[in-house]
């Protein structure tokens, strides 16, 4: 079924820096204007045809806010506890060359502390290749990126080493160690690395705030000019002074920009952009890391087929669960979806339920013929994970993400872990518990730049001789996405 929009759909921008005839009512024609003797029936109240037009509020639900007093925020995140690596194996001498860890970091300094892979002589390892797996014992440690491993038995071998193919890609998991009676401790038999100990390592991340500004200006005469329309707005403005409407809309729009920038912003790359010489920069560090960029760069993406049928939708969720198992395995997650994805999830969950005789029975709802049929779900549990689903106006509204032409890679939904994470704050020098997602704004004892507004010129403030009132808006903020490996972006 196709939906055709009306020819006279009110989709024009809400405000422009022009004096247009469309901004005024014209009563001058001979049929309905002031030239005739009959007074038209004027409806003074402005009609609110779009409902709530603002989209701010998402970050208030999922994050927190905290002041900062620097040009950058630096935080560290712990690494994985166990040694799990990706490598290749040589049939000739049973030497395994470490290529990377399981997160894709190269197998040399500085990705591995003490500039090596961390596998030591005497370790027992599980080696997995495409054709099977076997348990091995590390006998030598010739370099920082290689080690020699011999199998306990040739489980799937076609040669003396236990491997099928030369230079075969393998996964290595250290699961323990095995030593003879009466021998020295770990590292004593390793002549290349006698003091071979594994030190904890971490990853450090940084983000910088951006400065956002806006303004609204009106002449002194217009501030006292009464109109015939009773204005309304999200900022609570009402009355017959039109500048109240424009100033309130500017404030509401700037409030939305504050949140949209934290969601959409990207860090610049001086190697493939000229913006580093034309925009607001700090050397080659320009822009800031928004939510979508952080998940694309450090998190997970699912390019599934939600919206086609329930079977494929459930398969996509099962793949998401498997990836969450590989990561932090945080059990409670919040899903913010566009309309198509939200309905597809409802249909997926409904298809898991048998239909009752004489009517539809969704979940635990006892839908009788005398009550409204509830066809929606606010959450569900799959495996050991709980998902709480909510529509996100930002992804639905035609004036925001909902109107984007990119229907292939555009965002369908975002999954955000509930709860807090423990991180080391290098500025404060201690561990802190914070939500995985929180906003930082510049502030000090004399200045708060979270949401700053002030009035200049002669009307209302008397700061200059200009016969006008200018309202300024400013904020300086950035978003901190901690543990992005626990987030999921559905494209």
C-alpha positions as CSV (number, residue, x, y, z in Angstrom):
1,X,0.0,0.0,0.0
2,X,1.4,3.3,-1.1
3,X,1.0,6.6,0.9
4,X,0.9,9.8,-1.1
5,X,1.5,13.1,0.7
6,X,-0.9,16.0,0.0
7,X,0.1,18.6,-2.5
8,X,-0.2,21.4,0.1
9,X,1.7,19.6,2.9
10,X,3.1,22.0,5.4
11,X,6.7,20.9,5.3
12,X,8.4,24.3,4.8
13,X,11.2,25.2,7.3
14,X,9.8,26.8,10.5
15,X,11.8,30.0,10.1
16,X,14.0,31.8,7.6
17,X,16.0,34.9,7.6
18,X,13.7,36.6,5.1
19,X,10.6,38.7,5.2
20,X,8.2,36.6,3.1
21,X,4.6,37.0,2.2
22,X,4.0,33.5,3.5
23,X,4.8,34.8,7.0
24,X,1.8,37.1,7.1
25,X,-2.0,36.8,6.4
26,X,-3.2,38.9,3.5
27,X,-6.7,40.4,3.9
28,X,-6.4,42.8,1.1
29,X,-8.1,41.0,-1.8
30,X,-11.7,42.0,-2.6
31,X,-13.4,38.8,-1.3
32,X,-12.0,38.3,2.2
33,X,-9.9,41.4,2.8
34,X,-10.3,44.6,4.8
35,X,-11.9,46.3,1.7
36,X,-15.2,44.6,2.4
37,X,-17.6,45.5,5.1
38,X,-17.8,42.0,6.7
39,X,-15.4,40.9,9.5
40,X,-13.9,37.5,9.0
41,X,-14.1,34.9,11.8
42,X,-10.5,34.8,13.0
43,X,-9.1,31.8,14.8
44,X,-6.5,33.4,16.9
45,X,-4.9,30.3,18.5
46,X,-2.0,29.0,16.5
47,X,-2.7,25.3,15.5
48,X,-0.1,22.8,16.8
49,X,-0.2,20.4,13.8
50,X,3.1,18.6,14.4
51,X,2.6,17.7,18.1
52,X,5.9,18.0,20.1
53,X,8.4,19.2,17.5
54,X,11.5,18.8,19.7
55,X,13.6,15.6,19.9
56,X,15.8,16.4,23.0
57,X,15.5,14.0,26.0
58,X,17.3,10.9,24.7
59,X,20.5,11.6,26.6
60,X,18.6,12.4,29.7
61,X,17.2,8.9,29.7
62,X,20.3,7.0,29.1
63,X,23.2,9.1,30.5
64,X,24.3,11.6,33.0
65,X,26.0,15.0,33.0
66,X,29.2,16.1,34.6
67,X,31.4,19.2,34.5
68,X,34.9,19.4,33.1
69,X,37.6,22.0,33.2
70,X,39.9,20.9,30.4
71,X,40.2,21.0,26.6
72,X,40.0,17.2,26.4
73,X,38.7,14.2,28.4
74,X,41.0,11.2,28.6
75,X,39.8,7.9,30.1
76,X,41.1,4.3,30.1
77,X,39.3,1.0,29.7
78,X,40.5,-2.3,30.9
79,X,41.6,-5.0,28.5
80,X,40.4,-8.5,28.4
81,X,41.6,-10.8,31.2
82,X,42.5,-13.9,29.3
83,X,45.1,-14.3,26.6
84,X,43.3,-15.1,23.3
85,X,45.2,-14.5,20.0
86,X,45.0,-14.9,16.3
87,X,48.0,-16.3,14.4
88,X,49.4,-18.5,11.7
89,X,51.2,-21.8,12.0
90,X,54.2,-23.2,10.2
91,X,54.0,-27.0,9.7
92,X,57.8,-27.4,9.4
93,X,58.8,-26.3,12.9
94,X,55.4,-26.0,14.7
95,X,56.0,-22.3,15.2
96,X,53.0,-20.1,15.6
97,X,53.3,-16.5,14.6
98,X,51.0,-14.1,16.4
99,X,49.2,-11.8,14.0
100,X,46.9,-9.9,16.4
101,X,44.7,-10.3,19.5
102,X,41.1,-11.1,19.1
103,X,40.1,-7.4,18.9
104,X,42.5,-6.9,16.0
105,X,45.4,-5.2,17.6
106,X,48.8,-6.0,16.1
107,X,51.0,-8.5,18.0
108,X,53.8,-6.2,18.9
109,X,54.4,-3.1,21.0
110,X,52.6,-1.1,22.1
111,X,49.4,-3.2,21.8
112,X,50.9,-6.0,23.9
113,X,52.6,-4.9,27.1
114,X,56.2,-6.0,27.5
115,X,56.2,-5.9,23.7
116,X,55.1,-9.5,23.2
117,X,52.2,-11.8,22.9
118,X,52.2,-13.0,26.5
119,X,52.4,-16.8,25.8
120,X,55.1,-18.3,27.9
121,X,57.1,-21.6,28.0
122,X,55.1,-24.2,30.0
123,X,51.7,-22.7,29.1
124,X,49.0,-25.1,27.8
125,X,47.0,-23.7,24.9
126,X,44.0,-24.6,22.9
127,X,44.7,-24.2,19.1
128,X,41.7,-23.9,16.8
129,X,41.8,-24.1,13.0
130,X,39.2,-24.4,10.4
131,X,39.5,-28.2,10.4
132,X,39.3,-28.8,14.1
133,X,41.4,-28.1,17.2
134,X,43.9,-29.6,19.5
135,X,45.6,-29.0,22.9
136,X,49.2,-27.9,22.8
137,X,52.2,-27.3,25.1
138,X,54.5,-24.3,24.6
139,X,58.1,-25.5,24.4
140,X,59.9,-22.4,23.2
141,X,59.6,-18.7,23.0
142,X,62.0,-17.6,20.3
143,X,60.7,-14.0,19.7
144,X,58.2,-11.4,20.8
145,X,55.7,-12.5,18.2
146,X,56.3,-16.3,17.9
147,X,56.3,-19.4,20.1
148,X,56.7,-23.1,19.5
149,X,53.8,-25.3,20.3
150,X,53.6,-29.2,20.2
151,X,50.3,-31.1,20.5
152,X,49.4,-33.5,23.3
153,X,47.9,-35.7,20.5
154,X,47.3,-35.4,16.8
155,X,43.6,-35.0,16.9
156,X,42.9,-34.1,13.3
157,X,46.5,-34.2,11.9
158,X,47.7,-35.3,8.5
159,X,51.3,-34.6,9.5
160,X,53.6,-34.9,12.5
161,X,52.8,-31.4,13.9
162,X,49.1,-31.7,14.1
163,X,48.2,-29.1,11.5
164,X,46.6,-29.7,8.1
165,X,47.8,-26.7,6.2
166,X,50.9,-24.6,6.2
167,X,50.4,-20.9,7.2
168,X,46.9,-21.8,8.4
169,X,45.1,-19.2,10.4
170,X,44.5,-20.3,14.0
171,X,43.0,-19.0,17.2
172,X,45.1,-19.5,20.4
173,X,43.7,-19.6,23.9
174,X,45.9,-20.0,26.9
175,X,44.0,-22.1,29.5
176,X,46.7,-23.0,32.0
177,X,50.2,-24.5,32.4
178,X,51.9,-27.8,33.0
179,X,55.3,-28.3,34.8
180,X,57.4,-31.3,36.0
181,X,57.9,-32.0,39.7
182,X,60.6,-30.2,41.5
183,X,61.1,-27.5,38.8
184,X,61.5,-23.8,39.1
185,X,58.7,-21.3,38.6
186,X,57.2,-19.8,35.4
187,X,59.9,-18.3,33.2
188,X,62.9,-20.2,34.5
189,X,63.0,-22.5,31.5
190,X,62.6,-19.7,29.1
191,X,66.2,-18.7,28.2
192,X,65.0,-15.8,26.0
193,X,62.7,-14.3,28.5
194,X,63.7,-15.4,32.0
195,X,61.6,-12.7,33.7
196,X,58.6,-13.2,31.5
197,X,55.6,-11.9,33.4
198,X,52.4,-10.6,32.0
199,X,51.5,-7.0,33.0
200,X,48.0,-5.7,32.9
201,X,47.3,-3.4,29.9
202,X,44.6,-0.9,29.1
203,X,43.3,1.2,26.2
204,X,43.2,4.9,26.5
205,X,40.6,7.1,24.7
206,X,40.1,10.8,24.4
207,X,37.4,13.2,23.3
208,X,37.2,17.0,23.1
209,X,34.3,19.4,23.5
210,X,32.9,21.5,20.8
211,X,31.6,25.0,21.2
212,X,28.1,25.6,19.8
213,X,26.5,29.0,19.3
214,X,23.2,30.5,18.1
215,X,21.4,33.8,18.4
216,X,18.1,35.5,18.0
217,X,17.7,39.2,17.2
218,X,14.6,41.5,17.0
219,X,14.2,45.2,16.7
220,X,12.9,47.3,19.5
221,X,9.8,48.2,17.6
222,X,8.9,44.6,16.9
223,X,9.2,43.6,20.6
224,X,6.2,46.0,21.3
225,X,4.2,45.2,18.2
226,X,1.1,43.2,19.0
227,X,-0.1,40.5,16.5
228,X,-3.4,38.9,16.0
229,X,-2.1,35.4,16.4
230,X,-1.9,33.9,19.9
231,X,1.4,32.0,19.7
232,X,2.3,28.7,21.3
233,X,5.6,26.8,21.6
234,X,7.5,24.1,23.4
235,X,9.3,26.6,25.6
236,X,6.0,27.7,27.2
237,X,5.7,31.0,25.2
238,X,2.2,32.4,24.8
239,X,0.6,35.7,24.0
240,X,0.2,38.0,21.0
241,X,3.9,39.2,20.6
242,X,5.4,37.3,17.7
243,X,9.0,37.7,18.8
244,X,8.1,35.4,21.8
245,X,7.4,32.7,19.3
246,X,10.6,33.2,17.3
247,X,12.8,33.4,20.4
248,X,11.3,30.4,21.9
249,X,11.7,28.4,18.7
250,X,15.3,29.4,18.5
251,X,15.9,28.2,22.0
252,X,14.1,24.9,21.4
253,X,16.0,24.4,18.2
254,X,19.4,25.1,19.9
255,X,18.4,22.6,22.7
256,X,17.9,20.0,20.1
257,X,21.2,20.9,18.4
258,X,22.9,20.3,21.7
259,X,21.7,16.7,21.7
260,X,21.9,16.0,18.0
261,X,25.5,17.1,18.0
262,X,26.3,14.6,20.7
263,X,24.7,11.9,18.6
264,X,25.9,12.8,15.1
265,X,29.3,14.5,15.4
266,X,32.4,13.0,14.0
267,X,36.1,13.4,14.6
268,X,38.0,14.8,11.6
269,X,40.8,13.2,9.7
270,X,43.4,15.6,8.5
271,X,44.7,13.1,6.0
272,X,41.5,13.1,3.9
273,X,39.9,16.4,4.7
274,X,40.8,20.1,4.2
275,X,38.6,21.1,7.1
276,X,41.6,21.0,9.4
277,X,42.8,24.3,7.8
278,X,39.4,25.8,7.3
279,X,37.4,25.0,10.4
280,X,37.6,25.3,14.2
281,X,40.7,23.1,14.9
282,X,43.2,22.1,17.5
283,X,46.0,21.2,15.1
284,X,44.8,18.0,13.3
285,X,42.3,17.3,16.1
286,X,39.0,18.7,15.0
287,X,35.4,17.7,15.5
288,X,34.2,15.5,18.4
289,X,33.2,11.9,18.8
290,X,29.4,11.5,18.8
291,X,27.4,8.4,19.7
292,X,27.0,6.9,16.3
293,X,30.7,7.5,15.4
294,X,31.9,5.9,18.6
295,X,29.8,2.8,18.0
296,X,31.0,2.6,14.4
297,X,34.6,3.0,15.4
298,X,34.8,1.0,18.6
299,X,31.5,-0.8,18.9
300,X,29.3,-3.3,17.0
301,X,27.1,-2.9,14.0
302,X,24.4,-5.2,12.8
303,X,23.4,-4.9,9.1
304,X,20.5,-7.4,9.5
305,X,17.2,-7.6,7.8
306,X,14.8,-6.6,10.6
307,X,11.5,-5.7,9.0
308,X,11.3,-8.6,6.5
309,X,9.9,-11.5,8.5
310,X,10.0,-12.9,12.0
311,X,12.3,-15.8,11.2
312,X,15.1,-13.6,10.0
313,X,14.5,-11.0,12.7
314,X,15.0,-13.7,15.4
315,X,18.1,-14.9,13.7
316,X,19.5,-11.4,13.7
317,X,18.8,-11.1,17.4
318,X,20.5,-14.4,18.1
319,X,23.6,-13.2,16.2
320,X,23.5,-10.0,18.4
321,X,23.3,-12.1,21.5
322,X,26.3,-14.1,20.3
323,X,28.3,-10.9,19.9
324,X,27.3,-9.6,23.3
325,X,28.5,-12.9,24.7
326,X,31.9,-12.1,23.1
327,X,31.9,-8.7,24.7
328,X,30.8,-7.5,28.2
329,X,27.7,-9.7,28.4
330,X,25.7,-7.0,30.1
331,X,22.2,-8.5,30.6
332,X,20.0,-5.4,30.4
333,X,20.0,-3.3,27.3
334,X,17.8,-0.5,26.0
335,X,16.7,-0.4,22.4
336,X,15.8,2.9,20.7
337,X,14.2,2.1,17.3
338,X,12.6,3.7,14.3
339,X,9.0,2.8,13.5
340,X,9.8,0.0,11.0
341,X,12.1,-1.8,13.4
342,X,9.8,-1.4,16.3
343,X,6.9,-2.9,14.4
344,X,9.1,-5.7,13.1
345,X,10.1,-6.6,16.6
346,X,6.5,-6.6,17.7
347,X,5.6,-9.0,14.8
348,X,8.6,-11.2,15.6
349,X,7.5,-11.5,19.2
350,X,3.9,-12.1,18.3
351,X,4.9,-14.9,15.9
352,X,6.5,-16.7,18.8
353,X,3.1,-17.0,20.5
354,X,0.3,-19.4,19.5
355,X,-2.9,-17.6,18.6
356,X,-5.8,-18.1,20.9
357,X,-9.2,-19.4,19.7
358,X,-11.5,-16.6,18.6
359,X,-8.9,-13.8,18.9
360,X,-5.3,-12.8,19.0
361,X,-3.3,-13.5,22.2
362,X,0.0,-11.6,22.4
363,X,2.4,-12.5,25.2
364,X,0.7,-12.4,28.6
365,X,-2.1,-10.1,27.4
366,X,-5.6,-11.6,27.8
367,X,-7.1,-9.9,24.8
368,X,-10.9,-10.4,24.8
369,X,-13.3,-9.1,22.3
370,X,-14.5,-6.4,24.7
371,X,-11.1,-4.8,25.2
372,X,-8.6,-2.9,23.0
373,X,-6.2,-5.3,21.3
374,X,-2.7,-4.7,22.5
375,X,-0.3,-5.5,19.6
376,X,2.8,-3.9,21.0
377,X,5.6,-5.0,23.3
378,X,7.8,-2.8,25.5
379,X,10.4,-5.5,26.2
380,X,11.4,-9.1,25.9
381,X,13.9,-11.6,27.2
382,X,16.0,-13.8,24.9
383,X,18.5,-16.2,26.4
384,X,20.0,-14.4,29.4
385,X,19.5,-10.9,28.0
386,X,16.7,-8.4,28.7
387,X,15.8,-5.8,26.0
388,X,13.6,-2.8,26.7
389,X,12.2,-1.3,23.5
390,X,11.3,2.3,22.9
391,X,10.5,4.4,19.9
392,X,13.0,7.2,19.2
393,X,11.4,10.3,17.7
394,X,14.8,11.3,16.2
395,X,14.8,8.3,14.0
396,X,11.2,8.8,12.9
397,X,10.7,12.5,12.4
398,X,10.9,13.5,8.7
399,X,12.7,16.7,9.7
400,X,15.5,14.7,11.4
401,X,16.9,11.2,10.8
402,X,13.6,9.9,9.6
403,X,13.9,11.9,6.4
404,X,17.3,10.7,5.3
405,X,17.5,9.3,1.8
406,X,20.0,6.6,2.7
407,X,17.8,3.7,3.4
408,X,20.6,1.1,3.2
409,X,23.0,2.2,5.9
410,X,20.8,4.6,7.8
411,X,20.4,3.9,11.5
412,X,17.4,1.6,12.3
413,X,18.0,1.3,16.1
414,X,20.7,1.6,18.7
415,X,21.2,-0.7,21.7
416,X,22.7,0.9,24.8
417,X,23.7,-1.1,27.9
418,X,22.0,-0.2,31.2
419,X,24.0,0.3,34.3
420,X,27.4,1.9,35.0
421,X,31.0,1.1,34.2
422,X,34.1,1.5,36.4
423,X,36.8,3.5,34.7
424,X,40.0,5.2,35.7
425,X,39.7,9.0,35.4
426,X,43.2,10.4,34.6
427,X,42.2,13.9,35.5
428,X,41.0,13.0,39.0
429,X,43.5,10.1,39.4
430,X,41.0,7.5,40.7
431,X,38.4,5.0,39.7
432,X,34.9,6.2,39.2
433,X,31.6,4.6,38.4
434,X,29.7,6.4,35.6
435,X,27.0,5.5,33.1
436,X,28.3,4.0,29.9
437,X,27.0,7.2,28.2
438,X,27.4,10.6,29.7
439,X,27.8,14.2,28.6
440,X,30.7,16.5,29.8
441,X,30.4,20.2,29.7
442,X,32.9,23.0,30.5
443,X,32.4,24.7,33.8
444,X,34.3,26.4,36.6
445,X,33.4,28.4,39.8
446,X,32.7,31.5,37.8
447,X,31.5,30.1,34.4
448,X,29.1,27.3,33.4
449,X,29.0,26.6,29.7
450,X,26.4,23.8,29.9
451,X,23.7,26.0,28.4
452,X,24.6,29.6,28.6
453,X,22.2,32.4,27.4
454,X,22.5,36.2,27.7
455,X,20.9,39.4,26.2
456,X,22.7,42.3,24.6
457,X,21.8,45.6,22.8
458,X,19.5,48.4,24.1
459,X,16.2,46.5,24.5
460,X,16.1,44.6,27.8
461,X,19.9,44.8,28.5
462,X,21.1,48.3,27.5
463,X,24.6,47.1,26.5
464,X,24.8,49.2,23.3
465,X,22.9,51.9,21.3
466,X,21.5,49.4,18.8
467,X,17.7,49.6,18.9
468,X,17.3,45.8,19.2
469,X,17.3,42.8,21.5
470,X,19.8,40.1,20.8
471,X,19.6,36.8,22.7
472,X,22.8,34.6,22.6
473,X,23.1,30.9,23.2
474,X,26.3,29.0,23.8
475,X,27.4,25.6,25.0
476,X,30.7,23.7,25.2
477,X,30.3,19.9,25.5
478,X,31.2,16.5,24.4
479,X,29.9,13.0,24.8
480,X,31.8,10.2,26.5
481,X,30.9,6.7,25.2
482,X,32.6,4.2,27.6
483,X,32.7,0.5,26.8
484,X,31.5,1.0,23.2
485,X,32.1,-2.7,22.7
486,X,28.8,-3.2,24.6
487,X,26.8,-1.0,22.2
488,X,25.1,-2.2,19.0
489,X,24.1,-0.1,16.0
490,X,21.5,-1.5,13.7
491,X,21.9,-0.2,10.1
